[in-house]
Structures are given as C-alpha cells and as structure tokens.
C-alpha cells in the first residue's frame, strides 16, 4: 500500500509553538490561548493579519525545531514500513515566507524530518526521495494523484475535498474536531484501525 502523509499539523505538532514564539517576540498578550487558531484569531481581530503571516514564516522556518512530532507518529510509521508499505510525505508549503526573513521553509522542514528520525537514518521510515513540498494546494493534490496513494492523511478537509483529489484514494482526516464526511483520527495510535 502507498500511504501519503501531510506534514504540518499532521506529523509536526505546533501546539503551543505559535503562542510561545509570539510571546517571545512580544506580539501577543499572555492571556491569549495556546492553540494556533486562538493566536491567529487574535491577530485577525486586531487587524494584524500581516503579523500573523510573518509569524507563520518564523515558526515554520527558524523556529520549527520547537515543534515535536505528534505522539506515536514515528513509531506507527516505522511499523507501517516494516509491514511493507511505502510512505510518502506530500505537503503544501511555500518555499519562502510571504513576509519576513527569506528562510527556505522546504529546507527547514527537510532538516526537521532528519533530526526527528523520519528520514536519513538506519531506522527512518521514509526515504528522503519520497518527501514532496508543493508550493500550491493544487500541486499537492496532483502529487497525491501521481504518487498513486492508496490512503492519504491530512489535517485539512479542503485538501480531502479538493475536486481533483483522486477518487480511489482513501481519505483520513487528522483532527480532534471529528468529521461527518471522513474517517477521522485525533491520535496516530488509531491510524492502523482506519487503513
């Protein structure tokens, strides 16, 4: 089986990271909630959306090392590889931030995968040649199709609902919000029960 996996907010867990970095920069008051959504909402309600865009570039670039992998993710992916499945990371990520320092976000994520043991080590479950960062969502969906994924897991419903998403590919939503449209998990420990 060919299993496609999103990267941001599916493998890499940014819970609390946006809050931590924004606080260090003095961009948000301490009472703002820890989640990415709460931090984003603060900037939008303050009419500071460019600041939110800049923060994303910092978190996904120079501060990506603050994000751990989701619990159980690495172990589950190692088990899947041992079972003979091919694992492919297919992510939508601009190469450089729209605002702020011109950090190579693809390179930062590639380094993160290596440092966390997902690629380029003896026990790594993913071949570095099976990692694709796509500049647009349409390119991401096209890569899912070209890779002939049997299963794809993503935290964004809009990817799974894309009108070009391959029909034969099983869709799994990674979310703690649940879904009436898709098989949904909120922990990697449950992934095997859905494929």
N, C-alpha and C positions, 0 to 999 in steps of 0.2 A: 504494500500500500504506500502511496505517496501522500505524506501529511504536510500541508502547508501551515505555517505559523506566522502570525503577525508579531511584531517586535515590541513597540511602545505600548505599555499598559496591558500587555499580554504575556510577554516574557519579563521585561523590565518593569519593576514596580515603583512608581513615582509617588506613592502615598506619603504625604508629608514633605516631600522634597521641594515642591514648588513653594510651600509655606516657609520652609527653612531658609531657602535661598532669598526669597522676597523679604523676609525679616532681616536677614544679614545685610541686605542692601538698603534697609530702611524704607522699603517701598510699601509695606502694609503695616497696620497696627496689630498688636499682639492678639486681639480678640477675634480676628478672622479665623474661620475654621481651617482645619488641616488639609482638607481634600483639594485636589486640583480644581474641581468645579467651584468650590467656595472661593478659592483665590481668584479664579477667572471672573466670577460674578462680581467680586469687589472692584476689580479694575474696570469692568464694563459699566457698573453703576456709577463709578467716579469719572466716566468719560475718558478713561485712560487705556483704551484698547491697544494703542501702540506700545505702551509699557508692558502689557500682557504678552504681546508678540515678542518683545525683546526678552522678557523673562523666559519664554519657551526656548529661545535660542541659547540662553545661558545654561538652562537645565539640561537640554538635550546635547549640549556641546561640552563646555569646560567643566560642568558640574555633574555630568552623567554618572560619574563613579559613586555619587551619593546614593544612587538607586540600587537596591538589591534585586536579585531575581525573585519572582514570586515563589513562595514556599512550595516545595515538591516539584517545581518545574523541571529542574535539571535531572533529578532522579527519574521522573516519568519519561523524559526524552531519552535518557540512557537506556531505559527498559525497552522503549519502542525500537530503538536502533538495534538492540540485542535480539529483538524478535524479527529483525529483517526489514523493517520499514525504512523508507527513505524520508528524511526530514529536510524541509526547505523553509528558510525564513524569507518571507515576502512582505516588505514593509513599504508604507508610503511615508517618505521623509524628504524634505527639500535638502539639497546638498549644503547650502549655506543659509544662515538665518536671514529673514527678510529685513530685520532691523538689528543693529548692534554689531559686535565683533564678527568678522568673517571666518568663524570657526567651521571646519569641514565636519558637518554632522554625520555624514556617512562613515568617515574615518573614526570619529569618536565612538559611534555605535559598534563598529567592527572591533575596535580596541576593547570595548566593554565585553563583548562576546568572548574574546580571547581570555581576558583577565578573569572572567567568571567561570571559565572551563567549558563553555559551549562549543568552542572551535579551537583548532590548532594545539591540541594536546592529546596524549595517548588514549584518554577516556572520553574525549569530546564526542558528543552525539551528532554533531553537524559538521559536514565538510565545508570549509570556508568558501568553496566554489558554489555552494548551494545557498548563499546569502545574497539577497537582492534588495537593494534600496531603490525605490522608484520615486521620481520627482512628482508624479501626479497619481491621483486615485485611479484614473482610467488605465494608466500604465501598470499599476499594481494588479488590477483585475485581469488585464491582458497577460501578465506574467503568471498568474494563477492558472489561467487557461493554457498557456504554452507549457507550463510545468506538468500539466495533466494531473493536478492534485485530485486525489480521491476524497480528501477531507480538508477543510480549512477552518482554522480557529482565529477569531478576531474579536476585539472589544467594541468595534464599531458596527452597528446594524446597517449603516449606509453602505458599507462595503459588501456585506452579505446580500443586501437588497439591490445592489447595482444591476441595471438591466443587461449588462454584458457578463455578469457572473456566470461561470459555466454550470449548466443545469445538472450535470451528472455528479458534481462535487457536493458532498455532504457539508452543511453549514453548522458550525458550533459557535455560539456567542459566549464570550468570556465576560461575564458581568455579574455583579451582586444585585442587580435590579430585576432579574428574571426576564422572561420573554414569552409572549403567547405565540410568536412566529417561528422561533428557532429552538433547537436543543440548546440548553444553556447550562454552563457551569460557573461557579464562583471560586473554585479551587482546582488546582491541577491534579489533586488526589482523585478527582472524579472523572478525569479525562477518558481513561480506558473504558469506563462504563458507557460512553457515548459513541465510541467508534466501532 
